Amino acid sequence: MNDVPFSEPITLKLQSVGERKVASSWEAIECMQQWPVRARGRSWRAAYRACRDALDGWRTAPRGSHGVRQGGSHGRTACHGT
């Protein structure tokens, strides 16, 4: 499983730890694993799955980063490209 870089980094704004910039599917997965369980809803699962699919070669990096943006825009997180 090879890391898949995003075309541009994504900044995740997490209420508990502040901002974190991620530039690849692997970094996004590491960050999402730190999210509180109560914040892991449907959007979180979709973003996590998009990153896993990108790592497994089932999805392109742009689609994976889009999944993280969509998943991070709900609940106690905010997410945007930088």
N, CA, C and O atoms as a Maestro MAE file, in Angstrom:
{
 s_m_m2io_version
 :::
 2.0.0
}

f_m_ct {
 s_m_title
 :::
 protein
 m_atom[328] {
  # First column is atom index #
  i_m_mmod_type
  r_m_x_coord
  r_m_y_coord
  r_m_z_coord
  i_m_residue_number
  s_m_chain_name
  s_m_pdb_residue_name
  s_m_pdb_atom_name
  i_m_atomic_number
  :::
  1 25 0.851 -1.168 0.000 1 A "MET " " N  " 7
  2 3 0.000 0.000 0.000 1 A "MET " " CA " 6
  3 2 0.900 1.236 0.000 1 A "MET " " C  " 6
  4 15 1.638 1.473 0.956 1 A "MET " " O  " 8
  5 25 0.834 2.022 -1.079 2 A "ASN " " N  " 7
  6 3 1.639 3.230 -1.209 2 A "ASN " " CA " 6
  7 2 0.826 4.457 -0.851 2 A "ASN " " C  " 6
  8 15 -0.379 4.516 -1.096 2 A "ASN " " O  " 8
  9 25 1.506 5.445 -0.263 3 A "ASP " " N  " 7
  10 3 0.841 6.695 0.074 3 A "ASP " " CA " 6
  11 2 0.425 7.402 -1.214 3 A "ASP " " C  " 6
  12 15 1.119 7.318 -2.227 3 A "ASP " " O  " 8
  13 25 -0.707 8.096 -1.166 4 A "VAL " " N  " 7
  14 3 -1.228 8.794 -2.338 4 A "VAL " " CA " 6
  15 2 -1.330 10.279 -1.993 4 A "VAL " " C  " 6
  16 15 -2.192 10.672 -1.207 4 A "VAL " " O  " 8
  17 25 -0.450 11.115 -2.578 5 A "PRO " " N  " 7
  18 3 -0.494 12.550 -2.265 5 A "PRO " " CA " 6
  19 2 -1.710 13.228 -2.893 5 A "PRO " " C  " 6
  20 15 -2.147 12.855 -3.982 5 A "PRO " " O  " 8
  21 25 -2.251 14.224 -2.198 6 A "PHE " " N  " 7
  22 3 -3.330 15.041 -2.735 6 A "PHE " " CA " 6
  23 2 -2.733 16.072 -3.682 6 A "PHE " " C  " 6
  24 15 -1.551 16.399 -3.573 6 A "PHE " " O  " 8
  25 25 -3.529 16.583 -4.604 7 A "SER " " N  " 7
  26 3 -3.041 17.602 -5.530 7 A "SER " " CA " 6
  27 2 -2.717 18.908 -4.801 7 A "SER " " C  " 6
  28 15 -1.846 19.665 -5.229 7 A "SER " " O  " 8
  29 25 -3.416 19.163 -3.709 8 A "GLU " " N  " 7
  30 3 -3.098 20.300 -2.839 8 A "GLU " " CA " 6
  31 2 -3.430 19.896 -1.402 8 A "GLU " " C  " 6
  32 15 -4.375 19.141 -1.169 8 A "GLU " " O  " 8
  33 25 -2.651 20.399 -0.438 9 A "PRO " " N  " 7
  34 3 -2.903 20.034 0.969 9 A "PRO " " CA " 6
  35 2 -4.281 20.493 1.437 9 A "PRO " " C  " 6
  36 15 -4.850 21.449 0.911 9 A "PRO " " O  " 8
  37 25 -4.790 19.800 2.419 10 A "ILE " " N  " 7
  38 3 -6.074 20.118 3.031 10 A "ILE " " CA " 6
  39 2 -5.810 20.482 4.482 10 A "ILE " " C  " 6
  40 15 -5.049 19.796 5.164 10 A "ILE " " O  " 8
  41 25 -6.425 21.545 4.959 11 A "THR " " N  " 7
  42 3 -6.300 21.922 6.360 11 A "THR " " CA " 6
  43 2 -7.541 21.465 7.103 11 A "THR " " C  " 6
  44 15 -8.657 21.871 6.779 11 A "THR " " O  " 8
  45 25 -7.340 20.622 8.099 12 A "LEU " " N  " 7
  46 3 -8.430 20.168 8.954 12 A "LEU " " CA " 6
  47 2 -8.418 21.021 10.213 12 A "LEU " " C  " 6
  48 15 -7.379 21.168 10.857 12 A "LEU " " O  " 8
  49 25 -9.546 21.570 10.558 13 A "LYS " " N  " 7
  50 3 -9.663 22.346 11.792 13 A "LYS " " CA " 6
  51 2 -10.426 21.489 12.785 13 A "LYS " " C  " 6
  52 15 -11.639 21.311 12.675 13 A "LYS " " O  " 8
  53 25 -9.702 20.967 13.749 14 A "LEU " " N  " 7
  54 3 -10.295 20.094 14.748 14 A "LEU " " CA " 6
  55 2 -10.476 20.865 16.043 14 A "LEU " " C  " 6
  56 15 -9.560 21.544 16.508 14 A "LEU " " O  " 8
  57 25 -11.641 20.758 16.610 15 A "GLN " " N  " 7
  58 3 -11.945 21.502 17.817 15 A "GLN " " CA " 6
  59 2 -10.982 21.147 18.953 15 A "GLN " " C  " 6
  60 15 -10.570 22.020 19.717 15 A "GLN " " O  " 8
  61 25 -10.628 19.877 19.061 16 A "SER " " N  " 7
  62 3 -9.812 19.441 20.194 16 A "SER " " CA " 6
  63 2 -8.325 19.747 20.039 16 A "SER " " C  " 6
  64 15 -7.647 19.986 21.039 16 A "SER " " O  " 8
  65 25 -7.797 19.745 18.803 17 A "VAL " " N  " 7
  66 3 -6.351 19.916 18.627 17 A "VAL " " CA " 6
  67 2 -5.970 21.096 17.747 17 A "VAL " " C  " 6
  68 15 -4.781 21.337 17.539 17 A "VAL " " O  " 8
  69 25 -6.922 21.825 17.232 18 A "GLY " " N  " 7
  70 3 -6.639 22.953 16.363 18 A "GLY " " CA " 6
  71 2 -6.483 22.526 14.915 18 A "GLY " " C  " 6
  72 15 -7.105 21.556 14.483 18 A "GLY " " O  " 8
  73 25 -5.654 23.245 14.158 19 A "GLU " " N  " 7
  74 3 -5.497 22.972 12.738 19 A "GLU " " CA " 6
  75 2 -4.416 21.934 12.482 19 A "GLU " " C  " 6
  76 15 -3.412 21.859 13.190 19 A "GLU " " O  " 8
  77 25 -4.653 21.141 11.453 20 A "ARG " " N  " 7
  78 3 -3.644 20.189 11.000 20 A "ARG " " CA " 6
  79 2 -3.729 20.107 9.483 20 A "ARG " " C  " 6
  80 15 -4.799 19.876 8.920 20 A "ARG " " O  " 8
  81 25 -2.593 20.299 8.833 21 A "LYS " " N  " 7
  82 3 -2.534 20.245 7.378 21 A "LYS " " CA " 6
  83 2 -2.148 18.826 6.961 21 A "LYS " " C  " 6
  84 15 -1.170 18.270 7.460 21 A "LYS " " O  " 8
  85 25 -2.917 18.248 6.050 22 A "VAL " " N  " 7
  86 3 -2.621 16.918 5.538 22 A "VAL " " CA " 6
  87 2 -2.435 17.008 4.028 22 A "VAL " " C  " 6
  88 15 -3.151 17.742 3.346 22 A "VAL " " O  " 8
  89 25 -1.465 16.252 3.514 23 A "ALA " " N  " 7
  90 3 -1.138 16.314 2.100 23 A "ALA " " CA " 6
  91 2 -1.293 14.985 1.378 23 A "ALA " " C  " 6
  92 15 -0.993 14.881 0.188 23 A "ALA " " O  " 8
  93 25 -1.764 13.963 2.097 24 A "SER " " N  " 7
  94 3 -1.896 12.652 1.458 24 A "SER " " CA " 6
  95 2 -2.986 11.837 2.154 24 A "SER " " C  " 6
  96 15 -3.460 12.185 3.236 24 A "SER " " O  " 8
  97 25 -3.359 10.762 1.509 25 A "SER " " N  " 7
  98 3 -4.383 9.876 2.073 25 A "SER " " CA " 6
  99 2 -3.928 9.294 3.404 25 A "SER " " C  " 6
  100 15 -4.713 9.203 4.347 25 A "SER " " O  " 8
  101 25 -2.661 8.899 3.481 26 A "TRP " " N  " 7
  102 3 -2.160 8.298 4.721 26 A "TRP " " CA " 6
  103 2 -2.196 9.309 5.878 26 A "TRP " " C  " 6
  104 15 -2.608 8.966 6.987 26 A "TRP " " O  " 8
  105 25 -1.770 10.541 5.623 27 A "GLU " " N  " 7
  106 3 -1.807 11.575 6.664 27 A "GLU " " CA " 6
  107 2 -3.249 11.841 7.110 27 A "GLU " " C  " 6
  108 15 -3.512 12.030 8.298 27 A "GLU " " O  " 8
  109 25 -4.166 11.853 6.160 28 A "ALA " " N  " 7
  110 3 -5.570 12.089 6.503 28 A "ALA " " CA " 6
  111 2 -6.101 10.962 7.388 28 A "ALA " " C  " 6
  112 15 -6.817 11.219 8.357 28 A "ALA " " O  " 8
  113 25 -5.758 9.725 7.063 29 A "ILE " " N  " 7
  114 3 -6.196 8.593 7.876 29 A "ILE " " CA " 6
  115 2 -5.632 8.702 9.282 29 A "ILE " " C  " 6
  116 15 -6.354 8.491 10.256 29 A "ILE " " O  " 8
  117 25 -4.344 9.032 9.402 30 A "GLU " " N  " 7
  118 3 -3.738 9.187 10.728 30 A "GLU " " CA " 6
  119 2 -4.460 10.263 11.535 30 A "GLU " " C  " 6
  120 15 -4.697 10.096 12.732 30 A "GLU " " O  " 8
  121 25 -4.803 11.357 10.878 31 A "CYS " " N  " 7
  122 3 -5.506 12.450 11.552 31 A "CYS " " CA " 6
  123 2 -6.913 12.024 11.956 31 A "CYS " " C  " 6
  124 15 -7.356 12.297 13.072 31 A "CYS " " O  " 8
  125 25 -7.611 11.354 11.044 32 A "MET " " N  " 7
  126 3 -8.990 10.958 11.338 32 A "MET " " CA " 6
  127 2 -9.069 9.918 12.448 32 A "MET " " C  " 6
  128 15 -10.086 9.829 13.136 32 A "MET " " O  " 8
  129 25 -8.012 9.132 12.633 33 A "GLN " " N  " 7
  130 3 -8.007 8.155 13.715 33 A "GLN " " CA " 6
  131 2 -7.953 8.829 15.084 33 A "GLN " " C  " 6
  132 15 -8.259 8.204 16.099 33 A "GLN " " O  " 8
  133 25 -7.565 10.098 15.112 34 A "GLN " " N  " 7
  134 3 -7.514 10.852 16.369 34 A "GLN " " CA " 6
  135 2 -8.839 11.528 16.697 34 A "GLN " " C  " 6
  136 15 -8.997 12.070 17.791 34 A "GLN " " O  " 8
  137 25 -9.788 11.506 15.776 35 A "TRP " " N  " 7
  138 3 -11.080 12.147 16.016 35 A "TRP " " CA " 6
  139 2 -11.829 11.407 17.103 35 A "TRP " " C  " 6
  140 15 -11.730 10.183 17.189 35 A "TRP " " O  " 8
  141 25 -12.569 12.106 17.927 36 A "PRO " " N  " 7
  142 3 -13.375 11.442 18.961 36 A "PRO " " CA " 6
  143 2 -14.406 10.509 18.330 36 A "PRO " " C  " 6
  144 15 -14.940 10.797 17.259 36 A "PRO " " O  " 8
  145 25 -14.675 9.416 18.985 37 A "VAL " " N  " 7
  146 3 -15.621 8.426 18.463 37 A "VAL " " CA " 6
  147 2 -16.982 9.062 18.214 37 A "VAL " " C  " 6
  148 15 -17.653 8.720 17.240 37 A "VAL " " O  " 8
  149 25 -17.395 9.973 19.071 38 A "ARG " " N  " 7
  150 3 -18.719 10.597 18.923 38 A "ARG " " CA " 6
  151 2 -18.821 11.448 17.652 38 A "ARG " " C  " 6
  152 15 -19.925 11.762 17.206 38 A "ARG " " O  " 8
  153 25 -17.675 11.823 17.066 39 A "ALA " " N  " 7
  154 3 -17.668 12.641 15.850 39 A "ALA " " CA " 6
  155 2 -17.525 11.795 14.590 39 A "ALA " " C  " 6
  156 15 -17.428 12.335 13.488 39 A "ALA " " O  " 8
  157 25 -17.512 10.487 14.743 40 A "ARG " " N  " 7
  158 3 -17.306 9.592 13.598 40 A "ARG " " CA " 6
  159 2 -18.637 9.099 13.037 40 A "ARG " " C  " 6
  160 15 -19.023 7.945 13.221 40 A "ARG " " O  " 8
  161 25 -19.306 9.980 12.367 41 A "GLY " " N  " 7
  162 3 -20.597 9.638 11.767 41 A "GLY " " CA " 6
  163 2 -20.445 9.150 10.338 41 A "GLY " " C  " 6
  164 15 -19.378 8.697 9.925 41 A "GLY " " O  " 8
  165 25 -21.522 9.251 9.603 42 A "ARG " " N  " 7
  166 3 -21.560 8.787 8.214 42 A "ARG " " CA " 6
  167 2 -20.525 9.513 7.354 42 A "ARG " " C  " 6
  168 15 -19.845 8.887 6.541 42 A "ARG " " O  " 8
  169 25 -20.404 10.823 7.529 43 A "SER " " N  " 7
  170 3 -19.449 11.597 6.731 43 A "SER " " CA " 6
  171 2 -18.009 11.197 7.041 43 A "SER " " C  " 6
  172 15 -17.180 11.096 6.137 43 A "SER " " O  " 8
  173 25 -17.718 10.972 8.317 44 A "TRP " " N  " 7
  174 3 -16.376 10.529 8.703 44 A "TRP " " CA " 6
  175 2 -16.056 9.186 8.048 44 A "TRP " " C  " 6
  176 15 -14.971 9.002 7.496 44 A "TRP " " O  " 8
  177 25 -17.004 8.251 8.111 45 A "ARG " " N  " 7
  178 3 -16.782 6.926 7.519 45 A "ARG " " CA " 6
  179 2 -16.560 7.022 6.010 45 A "ARG " " C  " 6
  180 15 -15.724 6.306 5.459 45 A "ARG " " O  " 8
  181 25 -17.307 7.906 5.339 46 A "ALA " " N  " 7
  182 3 -17.143 8.082 3.894 46 A "ALA " " CA " 6
  183 2 -15.761 8.659 3.566 46 A "ALA " " C  " 6
  184 15 -15.115 8.219 2.615 46 A "ALA " " O  " 8
  185 25 -15.312 9.632 4.345 47 A "ALA " " N  " 7
  186 3 -13.989 10.222 4.125 47 A "ALA " " CA " 6
  187 2 -12.893 9.192 4.389 47 A "ALA " " C  " 6
  188 15 -11.932 9.095 3.626 47 A "ALA " " O  " 8
  189 25 -13.036 8.433 5.459 48 A "TYR " " N  " 7
  190 3 -12.060 7.404 5.809 48 A "TYR " " CA " 6
  191 2 -12.001 6.347 4.692 48 A "TYR " " C  " 6
  192 15 -10.918 5.925 4.284 48 A "TYR " " O  " 8
  193 25 -13.158 5.934 4.215 49 A "ARG " " N  " 7
  194 3 -13.227 4.943 3.143 49 A "ARG " " CA " 6
  195 2 -12.592 5.484 1.858 49 A "ARG " " C  " 6
  196 15 -11.908 4.747 1.149 49 A "ARG " " O  " 8
  197 25 -12.815 6.768 1.554 50 A "ALA " " N  " 7
  198 3 -12.228 7.369 0.353 50 A "ALA " " CA " 6
  199 2 -10.703 7.328 0.417 50 A "ALA " " C  " 6
  200 15 -10.043 7.048 -0.584 50 A "ALA " " O  " 8
  201 25 -10.153 7.604 1.580 51 A "CYS " " N  " 7
  202 3 -8.699 7.564 1.733 51 A "CYS " " CA " 6
  203 2 -8.174 6.134 1.638 51 A "CYS " " C  " 6
  204 15 -7.153 5.890 0.996 51 A "CYS " " O  " 8
  205 25 -8.856 5.202 2.263 52 A "ARG " " N  " 7
  206 3 -8.448 3.790 2.179 52 A "ARG " " CA " 6
  207 2 -8.514 3.306 0.729 52 A "ARG " " C  " 6
  208 15 -7.618 2.601 0.266 52 A "ARG " " O  " 8
  209 25 -9.567 3.683 0.021 53 A "ASP " " N  " 7
  210 3 -9.701 3.293 -1.379 53 A "ASP " " CA " 6
  211 2 -8.573 3.877 -2.227 53 A "ASP " " C  " 6
  212 15 -8.066 3.209 -3.128 53 A "ASP " " O  " 8
  213 25 -8.178 5.119 -1.946 54 A "ALA " " N  " 7
  214 3 -7.063 5.731 -2.678 54 A "ALA " " CA " 6
  215 2 -5.768 4.967 -2.400 54 A "ALA " " C  " 6
  216 15 -4.984 4.722 -3.317 54 A "ALA " " O  " 8
  217 25 -5.541 4.592 -1.145 55 A "LEU " " N  " 7
  218 3 -4.336 3.828 -0.805 55 A "LEU " " CA " 6
  219 2 -4.331 2.458 -1.474 55 A "LEU " " C  " 6
  220 15 -3.277 1.957 -1.864 55 A "LEU " " O  " 8
  221 25 -5.497 1.861 -1.604 56 A "ASP " " N  " 7
  222 3 -5.605 0.538 -2.223 56 A "ASP " " CA " 6
  223 2 -5.651 0.591 -3.751 56 A "ASP " " C  " 6
  224 15 -5.690 -0.449 -4.407 56 A "ASP " " O  " 8
  225 25 -5.646 1.825 -4.329 57 A "GLY " " N  " 7
  226 3 -5.666 1.972 -5.776 57 A "GLY " " CA " 6
  227 2 -7.052 1.910 -6.394 57 A "GLY " " C  " 6
  228 15 -7.176 1.815 -7.615 57 A "GLY " " O  " 8
  229 25 -8.078 1.960 -5.591 58 A "TRP " " N  " 7
  230 3 -9.456 1.890 -6.097 58 A "TRP " " CA " 6
  231 2 -10.013 3.265 -6.422 58 A "TRP " " C  " 6
  232 15 -11.038 3.382 -7.094 58 A "TRP " " O  " 8
  233 25 -9.342 4.299 -5.948 59 A "ARG " " N  " 7
  234 3 -9.829 5.666 -6.131 59 A "ARG " " CA " 6
  235 2 -8.624 6.559 -6.353 59 A "ARG " " C  " 6
  236 15 -7.543 6.281 -5.834 59 A "ARG " " O  " 8
  237 25 -8.793 7.624 -7.117 60 A "THR " " N  " 7
  238 3 -7.687 8.546 -7.369 60 A "THR " " CA " 6
  239 2 -7.494 9.487 -6.186 60 A "THR " " C  " 6
  240 15 -8.391 9.647 -5.358 60 A "THR " " O  " 8
  241 25 -6.335 10.101 -6.111 61 A "ALA " " N  " 7
  242 3 -6.049 11.038 -5.017 61 A "ALA " " CA " 6
  243 2 -7.038 12.202 -4.980 61 A "ALA " " C  " 6
  244 15 -7.509 12.546 -3.896 61 A "ALA " " O  " 8
  245 25 -7.380 12.833 -6.127 62 A "PRO " " N  " 7
  246 3 -8.363 13.924 -6.048 62 A "PRO " " CA " 6
  247 2 -9.696 13.477 -5.455 62 A "PRO " " C  " 6
  248 15 -10.322 14.228 -4.707 62 A "PRO " " O  " 8
  249 25 -10.135 12.264 -5.782 63 A "ARG " " N  " 7
  250 3 -11.394 11.770 -5.212 63 A "ARG " " CA " 6
  251 2 -11.230 11.517 -3.720 63 A "ARG " " C  " 6
  252 15 -12.155 11.757 -2.944 63 A "ARG " " O  " 8
  253 25 -10.061 11.036 -3.313 64 A "GLY " " N  " 7
  254 3 -9.815 10.814 -1.898 64 A "GLY " " CA " 6
  255 2 -9.811 12.109 -1.109 64 A "GLY " " C  " 6
  256 15 -10.389 12.178 -0.025 64 A "GLY " " O  " 8
  257 25 -9.160 13.142 -1.647 65 A "SER " " N  " 7
  258 3 -9.123 14.420 -0.937 65 A "SER " " CA " 6
  259 2 -10.508 15.056 -0.899 65 A "SER " " C  " 6
  260 15 -10.864 15.719 0.075 65 A "SER " " O  " 8
  261 25 -11.289 14.854 -1.959 66 A "HIS " " N  " 7
  262 3 -12.666 15.361 -1.961 66 A "HIS " " CA " 6
  263 2 -13.473 14.691 -0.846 66 A "HIS " " C  " 6
  264 15 -14.264 15.346 -0.167 66 A "HIS " " O  " 8
  265 25 -13.271 13.402 -0.663 67 A "GLY " " N  " 7
  266 3 -13.964 12.684 0.405 67 A "GLY " " CA " 6
  267 2 -13.608 13.226 1.780 67 A "GLY " " C  " 6
  268 15 -14.466 13.319 2.658 67 A "GLY " " O  " 8
  269 25 -12.344 13.584 1.965 68 A "VAL " " N  " 7
  270 3 -11.930 14.156 3.256 68 A "VAL " " CA " 6
  271 2 -12.556 15.525 3.440 68 A "VAL " " C  " 6
  272 15 -13.018 15.851 4.534 68 A "VAL " " O  " 8
  273 25 -12.580 16.335 2.384 69 A "ARG " " N  " 7
  274 3 -13.213 17.661 2.490 69 A "ARG " " CA " 6
  275 2 -14.678 17.535 2.862 69 A "ARG " " C  " 6
  276 15 -15.173 18.259 3.726 69 A "ARG " " O  " 8
  277 25 -15.370 16.614 2.209 70 A "GLN " " N  " 7
  278 3 -16.793 16.417 2.492 70 A "GLN " " CA " 6
  279 2 -16.993 15.886 3.908 70 A "GLN " " C  " 6
  280 15 -17.863 16.372 4.631 70 A "GLN " " O  " 8
  281 25 -16.212 14.912 4.305 71 A "GLY " " N  " 7
  282 3 -16.348 14.319 5.630 71 A "GLY " " CA " 6
  283 2 -15.962 15.278 6.734 71 A "GLY " " C  " 6
  284 15 -16.536 15.236 7.822 71 A "GLY " " O  " 8
  285 25 -14.993 16.145 6.468 72 A "GLY " " N  " 7
  286 3 -14.540 17.081 7.485 72 A "GLY " " CA " 6
  287 2 -15.396 18.313 7.606 72 A "GLY " " C  " 6
  288 15 -15.176 19.133 8.499 72 A "GLY " " O  " 8
  289 25 -16.365 18.464 6.731 73 A "SER " " N  " 7
  290 3 -17.180 19.679 6.777 73 A "SER " " CA " 6
  291 2 -18.395 19.535 7.681 73 A "SER " " C  " 6
  292 15 -19.218 20.447 7.760 73 A "SER " " O  " 8
  293 25 -18.518 18.403 8.362 74 A "HIS " " N  " 7
  294 3 -19.653 18.153 9.242 74 A "HIS " " CA " 6
  295 2 -19.189 17.976 10.687 74 A "HIS " " C  " 6
  296 15 -18.012 17.719 10.944 74 A "HIS " " O  " 8
  297 25 -20.090 18.112 11.590 75 A "GLY " " N  " 7
  298 3 -19.799 17.811 12.999 75 A "GLY " " CA " 6
  299 2 -18.857 18.813 13.631 75 A "GLY " " C  " 6
  300 15 -19.019 20.019 13.441 75 A "GLY " " O  " 8
  301 25 -17.880 18.337 14.376 76 A "ARG " " N  " 7
  302 3 -16.985 19.199 15.131 76 A "ARG " " CA " 6
  303 2 -15.687 19.508 14.399 76 A "ARG " " C  " 6
  304 15 -14.696 19.890 15.021 76 A "ARG " " O  " 8
  305 25 -15.690 19.345 13.094 77 A "THR " " N  " 7
  306 3 -14.499 19.638 12.311 77 A "THR " " CA " 6
  307 2 -14.864 20.546 11.159 77 A "THR " " C  " 6
  308 15 -16.023 20.615 10.748 77 A "THR " " O  " 8
  309 25 -13.883 21.231 10.648 78 A "ALA " " N  " 7
  310 3 -14.051 21.985 9.417 78 A "ALA " " CA " 6
  311 2 -12.834 21.665 8.561 78 A "ALA " " C  " 6
  312 15 -11.765 21.341 9.079 78 A "ALA " " O  " 8
  313 25 -13.002 21.756 7.284 79 A "CYS " " N  " 7
  314 3 -11.951 21.296 6.391 79 A "CYS " " CA " 6
  315 2 -11.969 22.144 5.134 79 A "CYS " " C  " 6
  316 15 -13.038 22.424 4.593 79 A "CYS " " O  " 8
  317 25 -10.795 22.560 4.658 80 A "HIS " " N  " 7
  318 3 -10.749 23.315 3.413 80 A "HIS " " CA " 6
  319 2 -9.379 23.161 2.767 80 A "HIS " " C  " 6
  320 15 -8.390 22.876 3.442 80 A "HIS " " O  " 8
  321 25 -9.334 23.353 1.459 81 A "GLY " " N  " 7
  322 3 -8.061 23.328 0.750 81 A "GLY " " CA " 6
  323 2 -7.271 24.570 1.074 81 A "GLY " " C  " 6
  324 15 -7.843 25.604 1.417 81 A "GLY " " O  " 8
  325 25 -5.932 24.475 0.965 82 A "THR " " N  " 7
  326 3 -5.098 25.636 1.266 82 A "THR " " CA " 6
  327 2 -4.385 26.126 0.036 82 A "THR " " C  " 6
  328 15 -3.636 27.101 0.104 82 A "THR " " O  " 8
  :::
 }
 m_bond[327] {
  # First column is bond index #
  i_m_from
  i_m_to
  i_m_order
  :::
  1 1 2 1
  2 2 3 1
  3 3 4 2
  4 3 5 1
  5 5 6 1
  6 6 7 1
  7 7 8 2
  8 7 9 1
  9 9 10 1
  10 10 11 1
  11 11 12 2
  12 11 13 1
  13 13 14 1
  14 14 15 1
  15 15 16 2
  16 15 17 1
  17 17 18 1
  18 18 19 1
  19 19 20 2
  20 19 21 1
  21 21 22 1
  22 22 23 1
  23 23 24 2
  24 23 25 1
  25 25 26 1
  26 26 27 1
  27 27 28 2
  28 27 29 1
  29 29 30 1
  30 30 31 1
  31 31 32 2
  32 31 33 1
  33 33 34 1
  34 34 35 1
  35 35 36 2
  36 35 37 1
  37 37 38 1
  38 38 39 1
  39 39 40 2
  40 39 41 1
  41 41 42 1
  42 42 43 1
  43 43 44 2
  44 43 45 1
  45 45 46 1
  46 46 47 1
  47 47 48 2
  48 47 49 1
  49 49 50 1
  50 50 51 1
  51 51 52 2
  52 51 53 1
  53 53 54 1
  54 54 55 1
  55 55 56 2
  56 55 57 1
  57 57 58 1
  58 58 59 1
  59 59 60 2
  60 59 61 1
  61 61 62 1
  62 62 63 1
  63 63 64 2
  64 63 65 1
  65 65 66 1
  66 66 67 1
  67 67 68 2
  68 67 69 1
  69 69 70 1
  70 70 71 1
  71 71 72 2
  72 71 73 1
  73 73 74 1
  74 74 75 1
  75 75 76 2
  76 75 77 1
  77 77 78 1
  78 78 79 1
  79 79 80 2
  80 79 81 1
  81 81 82 1
  82 82 83 1
  83 83 84 2
  84 83 85 1
  85 85 86 1
  86 86 87 1
  87 87 88 2
  88 87 89 1
  89 89 90 1
  90 90 91 1
  91 91 92 2
  92 91 93 1
  93 93 94 1
  94 94 95 1
  95 95 96 2
  96 95 97 1
  97 97 98 1
  98 98 99 1
  99 99 100 2
  100 99 101 1
  101 101 102 1
  102 102 103 1
  103 103 104 2
  104 103 105 1
  105 105 106 1
  106 106 107 1
  107 107 108 2
  108 107 109 1
  109 109 110 1
  110 110 111 1
  111 111 112 2
  112 111 113 1
  113 113 114 1
  114 114 115 1
  115 115 116 2
  116 115 117 1
  117 117 118 1
  118 118 119 1
  119 119 120 2
  120 119 121 1
  121 121 122 1
  122 122 123 1
  123 123 124 2
  124 123 125 1
  125 125 126 1
  126 126 127 1
  127 127 128 2
  128 127 129 1
  129 129 130 1
  130 130 131 1
  131 131 132 2
  132 131 133 1
  133 133 134 1
  134 134 135 1
  135 135 136 2
  136 135 137 1
  137 137 138 1
  138 138 139 1
  139 139 140 2
  140 139 141 1
  141 141 142 1
  142 142 143 1
  143 143 144 2
  144 143 145 1
  145 145 146 1
  146 146 147 1
  147 147 148 2
  148 147 149 1
  149 149 150 1
  150 150 151 1
  151 151 152 2
  152 151 153 1
  153 153 154 1
  154 154 155 1
  155 155 156 2
  156 155 157 1
  157 157 158 1
  158 158 159 1
  159 159 160 2
  160 159 161 1
  161 161 162 1
  162 162 163 1
  163 163 164 2
  164 163 165 1
  165 165 166 1
  166 166 167 1
  167 167 168 2
  168 167 169 1
  169 169 170 1
  170 170 171 1
  171 171 172 2
  172 171 173 1
  173 173 174 1
  174 174 175 1
  175 175 176 2
  176 175 177 1
  177 177 178 1
  178 178 179 1
  179 179 180 2
  180 179 181 1
  181 181 182 1
  182 182 183 1
  183 183 184 2
  184 183 185 1
  185 185 186 1
  186 186 187 1
  187 187 188 2
  188 187 189 1
  189 189 190 1
  190 190 191 1
  191 191 192 2
  192 191 193 1
  193 193 194 1
  194 194 195 1
  195 195 196 2
  196 195 197 1
  197 197 198 1
  198 198 199 1
  199 199 200 2
  200 199 201 1
  201 201 202 1
  202 202 203 1
  203 203 204 2
  204 203 205 1
  205 205 206 1
  206 206 207 1
  207 207 208 2
  208 207 209 1
  209 209 210 1
  210 210 211 1
  211 211 212 2
  212 211 213 1
  213 213 214 1
  214 214 215 1
  215 215 216 2
  216 215 217 1
  217 217 218 1
  218 218 219 1
  219 219 220 2
  220 219 221 1
  221 221 222 1
  222 222 223 1
  223 223 224 2
  224 223 225 1
  225 225 226 1
  226 226 227 1
  227 227 228 2
  228 227 229 1
  229 229 230 1
  230 230 231 1
  231 231 232 2
  232 231 233 1
  233 233 234 1
  234 234 235 1
  235 235 236 2
  236 235 237 1
  237 237 238 1
  238 238 239 1
  239 239 240 2
  240 239 241 1
  241 241 242 1
  242 242 243 1
  243 243 244 2
  244 243 245 1
  245 245 246 1
  246 246 247 1
  247 247 248 2
  248 247 249 1
  249 249 250 1
  250 250 251 1
  251 251 252 2
  252 251 253 1
  253 253 254 1
  254 254 255 1
  255 255 256 2
  256 255 257 1
  257 257 258 1
  258 258 259 1
  259 259 260 2
  260 259 261 1
  261 261 262 1
  262 262 263 1
  263 263 264 2
  264 263 265 1
  265 265 266 1
  266 266 267 1
  267 267 268 2
  268 267 269 1
  269 269 270 1
  270 270 271 1
  271 271 272 2
  272 271 273 1
  273 273 274 1
  274 274 275 1
  275 275 276 2
  276 275 277 1
  277 277 278 1
  278 278 279 1
  279 279 280 2
  280 279 281 1
  281 281 282 1
  282 282 283 1
  283 283 284 2
  284 283 285 1
  285 285 286 1
  286 286 287 1
  287 287 288 2
  288 287 289 1
  289 289 290 1
  290 290 291 1
  291 291 292 2
  292 291 293 1
  293 293 294 1
  294 294 295 1
  295 295 296 2
  296 295 297 1
  297 297 298 1
  298 298 299 1
  299 299 300 2
  300 299 301 1
  301 301 302 1
  302 302 303 1
  303 303 304 2
  304 303 305 1
  305 305 306 1
  306 306 307 1
  307 307 308 2
  308 307 309 1
  309 309 310 1
  310 310 311 1
  311 311 312 2
  312 311 313 1
  313 313 314 1
  314 314 315 1
  315 315 316 2
  316 315 317 1
  317 317 318 1
  318 318 319 1
  319 319 320 2
  320 319 321 1
  321 321 322 1
  322 322 323 1
  323 323 324 2
  324 323 325 1
  325 325 326 1
  326 326 327 1
  327 327 328 2
  :::
 }
}
